[in-house]
Amino acid sequence: MPSSRCEAARAASDAGGGSRRAPWRAVLKFPHPLLALAACLLALALCGAFAAGRGVYAACFAASFAALAFAVRRFPDGGRGRTTVMLLGLGLALRLLFLCAWPADSDVNRYIVEGALQRRGGNPYLLAPGDARTAALLSEPARQALPGVNHKELAAAYPPLAELYCRLVASVSPTPLGFRAAAALADLLGCAALAMVLSRRAAPAALLLLAVANPLSLVMGAGEGHLDALMIPLVSLALWAFGSRRDGFGFALLGAAGMVKYPALALAPFFMRGGNAKKALWAAAPLGAFVFFAGAGTGLFASLAAFARFNAHGGPLAALLWPLFGPAAPVAAMSIGAAALALLWLAVQDVRRGPAAACCVALACLPTVYPWYLLPLVPLWALRPTWALWWLFAAQGLVTTPGWLRPAGLGGEGAALAAVWLPWLGLVLAGAVRPLMLVRGRAFAPAPRLAVVVPARDEAARLGACLGSLAAPLAAGEIAEVVVADGGSRDATVDVARAHGARVMVAAGGRGGQIAAGVAACASEAVLVLHADCRMDAHVPRRVLGALSRTPQVAGGAVGMRFAGGGTRLSLVSGLNTFRARFFGISFGDQGQFFRREALAAGGGFPDMALMEDVELSLRLREAGETVLLGGGIVVSPRRWSGEGFFARMLAVLRLFTAYLAARRLGLADATGRRYFLRYYGREPTIRR
């Protein structure tokens, strides 16, 4: 929200009795975008009450998401307490509205039958709804649901906690209303847990609105009663647990989510971070729920395999691969998905991006995807509310029809499938160029001054050209200070640095230690690291300061590089560097890394590592905020890639890079970087003279 609008809201509230009440009083002011959102959601609920046609339903669904975006962006800044209570009250009212107006989905009939069957001693993994023995074991209310069960010939395919949930709800009320009320309650409890997460993070109250008034969760939870709504509180509570350093509890909750719907198991590895790898074993604890149905043996997964064989609907990658692989397309899609998840697990290590990215990839690679499969994403969206996820939610009105229209066809194939996933992919790619946020995150303090830190060791022959490239921006005042961090040079490096007017700091222990010492000596709010064998285009400092000024949420990033000279091999290296920095936010030191000093303060400052300091810096910046790649301006010497053994060197860099990322995830990384320095250079880092 623009600052002028925030100030106006505060001023209006101050006039009415004190700034402490500004946020919630501003929410009550009329007119307010919340009214437009409420009107659109009322129209959407009436679609269920009057069994509207597909076009009307899709229009109301899209309008509701547009109104949600408008309300979130205009929501008064600041405030939690009473504002949070008001939003949760709004969430309760909306769920009651959909509970009263919307007809249940046919899946609820299966929930009723399988839950009631367990109460009479039946095993839902052994007895299909169409089995002649099933009806005799059902109570009269459950027997009424039997004709509405789809795929009656197949026994249960849901995981065991989902089945136990069905048993619990059926014991209270074996009716569609009972299951819809349970889904609404689970959804609302998830919103309350998410409120605790956002409060701990000091996040804007507006983010809670993304869950409280999310049209998809209202329709698929309170409206249709899908048990996927149970994953909203499980994921939200897991976020709270990890934020409270109760990692074992967090992993157990994610394991429980996976025992409600199997794809949720993909989330657990993305919460692994240094030191909690052993606690990740708690994710396996909910697997004990299988013991309640052990009598089914291999039948526990028989129906799941049968569904996978003949029911492929809505999975974009499987649909794309079908012309090439035919019936094997689902297997091919899931294999590609597994490889993509492994890559994401290595490269995307911050909790704001990793779990949401994993969930999206898993969904895109499943053979069957329905809108309610997206419900675990609702709390993750609130952590980092991108426009790409907004579109993925909002476009679900295109890919399937509400329950009363499904006998006429499910929809969601062909053009409709492309209309959902291609724009989503486009927004993801655009977000790699610049952050595309529905709600802006934490704003850092202004950074009007830029320091340049140059790590060097025995670089007298090249340092002059490096420092000479800084002369013009220094003269223009775009660079406030230059510090050369010397690592114990035995040549004239220090003399060259002083001759160019640079301040010299002597440090040791490898390049990370040098840079850390140089950063500590700087007074500027922003720092750019320039290697001694690189030159910088004169426009770079202006672009760096401009990027930090335009987007206060940017913690840092990289400028981008090209090799002096050229050639196919060097173009390959620079292209891979650009791809990695653009799409994963991990840059190397020769790409002109820059950052706000404030952004690194909470993460322990600049990583004092002998090697891999550049990778660690990138990962810390991603945890602190948004990062950008500016598109080029650093000219790098090709000396390290010249001569024989080009591909062997490339492979060695890739192995070391991958090993560090994996070790960091598992808490096994060498925090000093000495082990990586020895492997790469074949010697120990220099000790200070």
C-alpha positions in Angstrom: 0.0 0.0 0.0 1.4 3.4 -0.9 2.7 5.4 2.1 0.4 8.3 1.3 -2.6 6.1 1.8 -1.2 4.8 5.0 -0.7 8.3 6.3 -4.2 9.3 5.3 -5.6 6.4 7.2 -3.6 7.2 10.3 -4.6 10.9 10.1 -8.3 10.1 9.8 -8.1 7.8 12.8 -6.0 10.2 14.9 -8.8 12.8 14.5 -11.3 10.3 15.8 -9.5 9.5 19.0 -5.9 8.2 18.9 -3.5 6.5 16.6 -3.6 3.2 18.4 -7.1 2.6 17.0 -6.2 3.7 13.5 -6.1 0.3 11.7 -9.4 -1.2 12.9 -11.3 2.0 12.7 -10.0 2.6 9.2 -11.4 -0.9 8.3 -14.8 0.2 9.5 -14.8 3.4 7.4 -17.4 3.6 4.6 -17.1 3.0 1.8 -14.4 0.4 1.9 -13.1 -2.2 -0.6 -14.2 -4.9 1.9 -17.8 -4.1 0.9 -17.0 -4.8 -2.8 -15.4 -8.0 -1.8 -18.3 -9.0 0.4 -20.8 -8.2 -2.4 -18.8 -10.4 -4.9 -18.6 -13.3 -2.4 -22.4 -13.0 -1.8 -23.0 -13.2 -5.5 -20.7 -16.3 -5.7 -22.6 -17.9 -2.8 -25.9 -17.3 -4.6 -24.5 -19.1 -7.6 -24.7 -22.2 -5.4 -28.1 -21.3 -4.0 -29.7 -20.9 -7.5 -27.5 -23.4 -9.4 -26.2 -20.8 -11.8 -24.8 -21.7 -15.2 -21.1 -22.1 -15.9 -20.6 -18.6 -17.3 -22.3 -16.9 -14.4 -20.3 -19.0 -11.9 -17.0 -18.3 -13.7 -17.7 -14.6 -13.8 -18.6 -14.4 -10.1 -15.5 -16.5 -9.2 -13.2 -14.2 -11.2 -14.9 -11.1 -9.8 -14.4 -12.3 -6.3 -10.7 -12.8 -6.8 -10.4 -9.3 -8.4 -12.2 -7.8 -5.4 -9.9 -9.8 -3.1 -6.9 -8.3 -4.8 -8.4 -4.8 -4.7 -9.2 -5.1 -1.0 -5.8 -6.5 0.0 -4.0 -3.7 -1.8 -6.2 -1.0 -0.3 -6.3 -2.5 3.2 -5.2 0.0 5.9 -1.6 -0.4 6.8 -0.4 -1.5 10.3 -2.4 -2.9 13.2 -3.1 -6.5 14.2 -5.0 -7.1 17.5 -8.5 -5.9 16.9 -8.1 -6.0 13.2 -7.2 -9.7 13.3 -10.3 -10.4 15.4 -12.4 -8.5 12.9 -11.0 -10.4 10.0 -11.6 -13.8 11.7 -15.1 -12.7 12.4 -15.5 -11.9 8.8 -14.2 -15.3 8.0 -16.7 -17.0 10.2 -19.6 -15.0 8.6 -18.4 -15.9 5.1 -18.1 -19.6 5.9 -21.6 -19.6 7.4 -22.9 -18.0 4.2 -21.4 -20.7 1.9 -22.5 -23.4 4.4 -26.1 -22.2 4.0 -26.0 -21.5 0.2 -23.8 -24.0 -1.5 -24.7 -27.6 -2.3 -22.3 -30.4 -1.3 -20.0 -32.0 -3.8 -20.4 -35.7 -4.7 -17.1 -36.5 -3.0 -18.9 -35.9 0.3 -21.0 -39.0 -0.3 -17.9 -41.1 -0.4 -16.7 -39.5 2.9 -20.0 -40.4 4.5 -20.0 -44.0 3.4 -16.4 -44.7 4.2 -16.7 -43.0 7.6 -19.9 -44.8 8.5 -18.5 -48.1 7.3 -15.6 -47.8 9.8 -18.0 -47.3 12.6 -19.6 -50.7 11.9 -16.2 -52.4 11.8 -15.7 -52.3 8.0 -12.4 -51.6 6.4 -12.9 -49.0 3.6 -9.7 -50.2 1.8 -11.3 -53.7 1.4 -15.0 -52.9 0.9 -15.9 -50.7 -2.0 -19.2 -48.7 -1.8 -20.6 -50.9 -4.6 -19.8 -54.1 -2.7 -23.0 -56.0 -1.8 -21.8 -56.3 1.8 -21.3 -52.5 2.3 -24.9 -51.4 2.4 -25.7 -53.9 5.2 -23.0 -52.2 7.4 -24.3 -48.7 6.9 -26.6 -46.7 9.0 -29.7 -45.3 7.4 -28.4 -41.7 6.8 -25.2 -43.2 5.3 -27.2 -45.6 3.2 -28.9 -42.5 1.6 -25.5 -41.2 0.5 -24.6 -44.5 -1.3 -26.3 -43.8 -4.7 -24.3 -40.5 -5.0 -20.9 -42.1 -4.6 -18.7 -41.9 -7.7 -16.6 -44.9 -8.8 -18.6 -47.3 -6.5 -16.5 -50.2 -7.8 -13.3 -48.8 -6.1 -12.5 -49.0 -2.4 -10.9 -46.1 -0.5 -7.9 -44.4 -2.1 -7.4 -41.6 0.5 -4.6 -41.8 3.0 -5.4 -43.2 6.5 -5.8 -39.9 8.4 -8.3 -38.8 5.8 -10.3 -42.0 6.5 -10.1 -41.5 10.3 -11.3 -37.9 9.7 -14.2 -39.3 7.8 -15.0 -41.7 10.7 -14.8 -38.9 13.2 -17.2 -36.6 11.3 -19.5 -39.4 10.4 -19.8 -40.3 14.1 -21.1 -36.8 14.8 -23.2 -36.1 11.7 -23.1 -38.6 8.7 -24.6 -35.9 6.4 -23.3 -33.6 3.7 -24.0 -30.6 6.0 -21.9 -32.3 8.7 -18.9 -32.7 6.5 -19.2 -29.2 5.0 -19.4 -27.8 8.5 -16.2 -29.8 9.5 -14.4 -28.4 6.4 -15.5 -24.9 7.2 -14.3 -25.2 10.8 -11.0 -26.6 9.7 -10.5 -23.8 7.3 -11.4 -21.2 10.0 -9.0 -22.8 12.4 -6.3 -22.6 9.7 -7.0 -18.9 9.4 -6.5 -18.4 13.2 -3.2 -20.4 13.1 -2.1 -18.3 10.1 -2.9 -15.1 12.1 -0.4 -16.3 14.7 2.2 -16.9 12.0 1.7 -13.4 10.5 1.8 -11.8 13.9 5.1 -13.4 14.8 6.5 -12.2 11.5 5.1 -8.7 12.1 3.5 -9.0 8.6 0.7 -6.7 7.4 -2.8 -7.7 8.6 -3.9 -7.6 5.0 -2.2 -10.9 4.4 -4.7 -12.6 6.6 -7.4 -11.5 4.3 -5.9 -13.8 1.6 -7.0 -16.8 3.6 -10.0 -15.4 5.4 -11.8 -14.3 2.2 -10.2 -16.7 -0.3 -13.0 -17.6 -2.7 -11.4 -21.0 -3.6 -11.3 -22.1 0.0 -14.8 -20.9 0.7 -16.2 -22.8 -2.3 -14.2 -25.9 -1.8 -14.3 -26.0 2.0 -17.5 -24.7 3.5 -19.2 -24.9 0.1 -18.4 -28.4 -1.2 -16.9 -30.0 1.9 -13.7 -31.4 0.4 -11.4 -32.9 3.0 -8.5 -31.0 1.5 -9.6 -28.1 3.7 -8.1 -30.1 6.6 -4.7 -29.4 5.2 -5.1 -25.6 5.7 -4.8 -25.8 9.5 -2.2 -28.5 9.3 0.1 -26.4 7.1 -0.7 -23.2 9.0 0.2 -24.8 12.3 3.3 -26.2 10.8 4.4 -22.7 9.7 3.8 -21.6 13.3 5.7 -24.5 14.7 8.8 -23.8 12.5 8.6 -20.1 13.3 8.6 -21.0 17.0 11.6 -23.4 16.5 9.4 -26.4 17.3 10.6 -28.2 14.2 9.8 -31.7 15.3 6.2 -30.7 15.8 6.2 -28.9 12.4 7.4 -31.9 10.6 4.8 -34.1 12.3 2.1 -31.7 11.1 3.4 -31.9 7.6 3.5 -35.7 7.8 -0.1 -35.5 9.0 -1.0 -33.3 6.0 0.5 -36.0 3.7 -1.7 -38.6 5.4 -4.7 -36.5 4.4 -3.6 -36.2 0.8 -0.3 -37.8 -0.3 1.1 -34.9 -2.5 1.4 -32.8 0.7 4.4 -35.1 1.7 6.4 -33.1 -0.8 6.3 -30.1 1.5 8.3 -31.7 4.4 11.8 -31.7 2.8 11.5 -28.0 2.0 11.4 -27.1 5.7 14.7 -28.8 6.3 17.4 -26.4 7.4 20.8 -26.7 9.1 20.4 -28.5 12.4 16.9 -29.9 12.1 17.6 -32.8 9.7 17.1 -35.4 12.5 13.8 -33.8 13.5 12.6 -34.3 10.0 12.1 -37.9 10.9 9.0 -36.8 12.8 7.3 -36.4 9.5 7.1 -40.2 9.4 5.3 -40.4 12.7 1.8 -40.0 11.1 2.5 -43.0 9.0 1.5 -45.0 12.0 -2.1 -44.3 11.1 -1.8 -47.1 8.5 -1.9 -49.6 11.5 -5.7 -49.0 11.9 -6.2 -50.4 8.4 -3.4 -53.0 8.3 -5.8 -55.8 7.5 -6.1 -54.4 4.0 -2.4 -55.3 3.2 -1.5 -54.3 -0.3 -5.1 -53.2 -0.8 -4.2 -50.0 1.0 -2.9 -48.7 -2.3 -4.9 -50.7 -4.8 -7.6 -48.1 -5.5 -5.0 -45.3 -5.6 -3.2 -47.2 -8.4 -6.4 -47.8 -10.2 -7.4 -44.2 -10.1 -4.0 -43.2 -11.4 -4.4 -45.6 -14.3 -7.7 -44.4 -15.7 -8.3 -41.0 -14.1 -6.0 -38.4 -15.6 -7.8 -35.0 -15.6 -6.5 -31.5 -15.2 -2.7 -32.3 -14.9 -1.0 -29.8 -17.3 2.3 -31.7 -17.8 0.6 -35.0 -18.3 -1.7 -33.5 -20.9 1.2 -31.9 -22.7 3.1 -35.2 -22.7 0.2 -37.4 -23.8 0.8 -37.1 -27.6 4.3 -38.3 -27.0 3.9 -41.0 -24.3 0.2 -42.0 -24.5 -0.9 -43.9 -21.4 2.7 -43.6 -20.0 2.3 -39.8 -19.9 1.3 -39.6 -16.1 4.4 -41.6 -15.2 6.6 -39.4 -17.4 5.1 -36.3 -15.8 5.6 -37.5 -12.3 9.2 -38.5 -13.1 9.9 -35.0 -14.4 8.2 -33.6 -11.3 10.5 -35.7 -9.0 13.6 -34.3 -10.7 12.2 -30.7 -10.6 11.5 -31.1 -6.8 15.0 -32.4 -6.2 16.4 -29.3 -8.0 14.2 -27.0 -6.1 15.1 -28.7 -2.8 18.8 -27.8 -3.5 18.4 -24.3 -4.9 15.4 -22.8 -3.1 16.1 -23.0 0.6 14.0 -20.2 2.1 10.7 -21.0 3.6 8.8 -18.2 1.8 9.6 -19.6 -1.6 10.5 -23.3 -1.3 7.3 -24.9 0.0 5.0 -22.9 -2.3 7.3 -23.7 -5.3 7.3 -27.4 -4.4 3.5 -27.4 -4.1 3.1 -25.8 -7.5 5.5 -28.2 -9.2 3.9 -31.2 -7.6 0.4 -30.1 -8.8 1.6 -29.3 -12.3 3.1 -32.8 -12.6 0.2 -34.8 -11.1 -2.0 -36.6 -13.7 -5.1 -35.4 -12.0 -5.6 -31.9 -10.6 -8.8 -30.4 -9.2 -9.2 -26.9 -7.8 -9.5 -28.2 -4.2 -6.0 -29.7 -4.6 -4.7 -26.1 -4.3 -5.9 -25.6 -0.7 -2.6 -26.3 1.0 -1.2 -23.3 -1.0 -3.6 -20.9 0.8 -1.4 -20.4 3.9 1.8 -20.5 1.9 0.5 -17.7 -0.4 0.1 -15.4 2.7 3.9 -15.8 3.3 4.8 -14.4 -0.1 1.7 -13.2 -2.0 2.8 -13.3 -5.6 0.5 -12.4 -8.5 1.4 -15.8 -10.1 -0.4 -17.6 -7.2 -3.2 -15.2 -7.3 -3.8 -16.1 -11.0 -3.5 -19.9 -10.2 -6.3 -19.5 -7.6 -8.4 -17.1 -9.6 -8.3 -19.1 -12.8 -9.7 -22.3 -11.1 -13.2 -21.0 -12.2 -12.1 -22.0 -15.7 -10.9 -25.5 -15.2 -13.8 -27.2 -13.5 -17.5 -26.7 -12.9 -19.4 -26.7 -9.6 -21.0 -29.9 -8.4 -24.5 -29.2 -9.9 -23.0 -28.9 -13.4 -20.6 -31.8 -13.3 -23.0 -34.4 -14.8 -22.7 -32.3 -18.0 -18.9 -32.7 -18.0 -16.0 -31.7 -15.7 -14.4 -29.2 -18.1 -10.8 -28.1 -17.5 -9.1 -29.7 -20.5 -7.6 -28.3 -23.7 -7.9 -24.6 -24.0 -9.1 -24.1 -20.4 -6.1 -26.0 -19.1 -3.8 -23.8 -21.2 -5.7 -20.7 -20.0 -4.8 -21.5 -16.4 -1.2 -22.7 -16.5 0.4 -20.7 -19.4 -0.4 -17.3 -17.7 0.8 -18.7 -14.4 4.1 -19.7 -16.1 4.4 -16.3 -17.7 3.9 -14.6 -14.3 6.5 -16.9 -12.7 9.0 -16.0 -15.4 8.1 -12.3 -15.1 8.6 -12.5 -11.4 12.1 -13.7 -12.0 12.9 -10.4 -13.6 11.3 -8.2 -10.9 9.3 -9.1 -7.8 5.6 -9.2 -8.6 3.8 -9.0 -5.3 0.1 -8.5 -4.6 1.2 -7.1 -1.2 4.6 -5.6 -0.7 6.7 -7.2 2.0 9.1 -5.6 4.5 10.5 -2.3 3.4 14.2 -1.7 4.2 15.5 1.7 5.1 16.8 3.9 2.2 20.3 3.2 0.9 21.5 6.4 -0.6 25.2 5.5 -0.4 27.1 2.7 -2.2 30.4 1.2 -1.1 32.5 -1.1 -3.4 34.5 -3.8 -1.7 37.3 -5.4 -3.8 38.8 -8.7 -2.4 42.3 -9.1 -3.8 45.3 -11.3 -3.3 48.4 -11.0 -5.5 46.4 -9.0 -8.1 48.7 -6.1 -8.7 48.6 -6.8 -12.5 44.8 -6.5 -12.7 43.8 -4.4 -9.8 44.6 -1.1 -11.6 42.1 -1.8 -14.4 39.5 -2.8 -11.8 39.8 0.3 -9.7 40.2 2.5 -12.8 36.7 1.4 -13.9 35.4 3.0 -10.7 36.8 6.4 -11.3 33.9 7.9 -13.2 31.1 6.9 -10.8 33.4 7.9 -7.9 33.8 11.3 -9.4 30.0 11.6 -9.9 29.3 10.7 -6.3 27.6 7.4 -7.2 30.2 5.5 -5.2 30.8 6.8 -1.7 33.8 4.7 -0.8 36.1 2.0 -2.2 37.7 -0.6 0.1 40.3 -3.1 -1.1 40.3 -6.2 1.2 43.7 -7.7 0.8 44.3 -11.4 1.6 48.0 -11.2 2.3 49.4 -10.3 -1.1 53.1 -10.8 -1.7 53.2 -8.4 -4.7 52.4 -4.7 -5.1 48.6 -5.2 -4.7 48.4 -2.9 -1.6 50.5 -0.2 -3.3 48.3 -0.2 -6.4 45.2 0.0 -4.3 46.5 3.1 -2.3 47.7 4.7 -5.6 44.0 4.7 -6.8 42.8 6.2 -3.5 41.2 3.1 -2.1 41.2 2.2 1.6 43.0 -1.1 2.3 42.0 -3.6 4.9 44.1 -6.7 5.5 42.3 -9.9 6.3 42.8 -13.6 5.8 41.1 -17.0 5.8 39.9 -16.8 2.3 37.8 -14.5 0.1 34.8 -14.5 2.5 36.9 -13.3 5.4 38.4 -10.6 3.3 35.0 -9.3 2.1 33.6 -9.5 5.6 36.4 -7.3 6.9 35.9 -4.9 4.0 32.2 -4.7 4.7 32.8 -4.0 8.4 35.0 -1.1 7.5 32.3 0.5 5.3 29.9 3.3 6.4 27.6 3.1 3.4 24.1 1.5 3.6 24.7 -0.6 0.4 27.7 -2.6 -0.7 28.7 -4.0 -4.0 31.4 -6.7 -4.2 33.7 -6.5 -7.3 36.4 -9.1 -7.8 39.9 -7.8 -8.6 40.0 -9.4 -12.0 36.8 -7.7 -13.1 35.8 -4.3 -14.5 32.6 -2.5 -13.9 30.7 -0.4 -16.5 30.2 3.2 -15.4 26.4 2.9 -15.2 26.3 0.1 -12.7 26.4 2.0 -9.4 23.5 4.2 -10.6 21.5 1.2 -11.6 22.2 -0.6 -8.3 21.1 2.5 -6.2 18.1 2.9 -8.5 16.9 -0.7 -8.0 17.2 -0.4 -4.2 15.4 2.9 -4.2 12.5 1.8 -6.5 11.8 -1.4 -4.6 12.4 -1.0 -0.8 11.7 -4.7 -0.4 14.8 -5.7 -2.4 17.5 -7.0 0.0 20.1 -7.3 -2.8 21.1 -9.3 -5.8 23.6 -9.3 -8.6 24.5 -7.1 -11.5 25.3 -9.8 -14.1 28.5 -10.5 -16.0 30.1 -11.1 -19.4 33.5 -12.4 -20.2 36.1 -10.2 -21.8 36.8 -11.6 -25.2 34.1 -14.2 -25.9 33.7 -17.6 -27.4 31.1 -20.3 -27.3 32.5 -21.9 -24.1 32.6 -18.7 -22.2 29.1 -17.8 -23.4 27.9 -21.1 -22.0 29.4 -20.3 -18.6 27.9 -16.8 -18.5 24.6 -18.1 -19.8 24.4 -20.7 -17.0 25.4 -18.0 -14.4 22.6 -15.8 -15.6 20.0 -18.6 -15.6 20.9 -19.6 -12.0 20.9 -16.1 -10.7 17.7 -15.2 -12.5 15.5 -18.1 -11.6 17.0 -19.3 -8.4 18.5 -16.1 -7.0 22.0 -17.7 -6.5 24.8 -15.6 -7.9 28.5 -16.1 -7.9 31.0 -13.5 -6.7 32.1 -12.5 -10.2 28.5 -11.4 -11.0 28.7 -8.2 -9.0 26.8 -9.1 -5.9 25.3 -6.2 -4.0 23.2 -6.0 -0.8 21.8 -3.7 1.9 23.8 -4.1 5.1 20.6 -3.9 7.0 19.2 -7.0 5.2 22.1 -9.2 6.3 22.2 -8.0 9.9 19.5 -10.4 11.1 21.1 -13.3 9.3 24.5 -13.0 10.9 26.1 -10.5 8.5 28.3 -11.3 5.6 29.4 -14.9 5.6 33.0 -15.1 6.8 33.9 -18.2 4.7 37.0 -19.2 2.9 34.9 -20.3 -0.1 31.2 -20.5 -1.0 30.7 -17.1 0.6 29.0 -15.9 -2.5 26.5 -18.8 -2.6 25.8 -18.4 1.1 25.3 -14.6 0.7 22.7 -15.3 -2.0 20.8 -17.7 0.2 20.8 -15.3 3.1 19.6 -12.4 0.9 16.7 -14.6 -0.3 15.7 -15.3 3.3 15.9 -11.6 4.1 13.7 -10.3 1.3 13.5 -10.0 -2.5 16.5 -10.2 -4.9 17.0 -9.0 -8.4 19.4 -9.6 -11.3 20.0 -6.3 -13.1 21.1 -7.7 -16.5 24.8 -7.1 -16.9 27.6 -4.6 -16.4 30.5 -6.6 -14.9 33.3 -7.6 -17.3 35.2 -10.7 -16.1 38.6 -11.9 -17.0 38.4 -15.3 -18.7 41.7 -16.5 -17.1 40.2 -19.1 -14.9 38.5 -20.8 -17.9 41.4 -20.6 -20.3 43.6 -23.6 -21.3 42.8 -27.3 -21.2 40.3 -28.9 -18.9 37.4 -26.5 -19.5 34.7 -29.1 -19.0 36.5 -30.8 -16.1 36.6 -27.4 -14.3 32.9 -26.8 -15.0 32.1 -30.2 -13.6 34.2 -29.6 -10.6 32.4 -26.3 -9.9 29.1 -28.0 -10.3 30.0 -30.8 -8.0 31.2 -28.4 -5.3 28.2 -26.1 -5.7 25.7 -29.0 -5.4 27.6 -30.6 -2.5 27.4 -27.3 -0.6 23.7 -26.8 -1.2 22.9 -30.4 -0.1 25.2 -30.1 3.0 23.6 -26.8 4.0 20.1 -28.3 3.8 21.2 -31.2 6.0 23.1 -29.1 8.5 26.4 -30.7 7.4 28.0 -27.7 5.7 31.4 -26.4 6.7 30.6 -22.9 8.1 34.3 -21.8 7.7 34.4 -22.8 4.0 37.9 -24.2 4.5 36.9 -27.7 3.4 35.6 -26.3 0.1 38.6 -24.1 -0.4 40.9 -27.1 0.0 38.9 -29.2 -2.5 38.8 -26.4 -5.1 42.3 -24.9 -4.8 44.2 -27.9 -3.4 45.6 -25.8 -0.5 44.6 -24.3 2.8 43.5 -20.6 2.8 46.1 -18.0 3.6 46.6 -17.0 7.3 47.0 -13.3 8.1 50.6 -12.1 8.0 
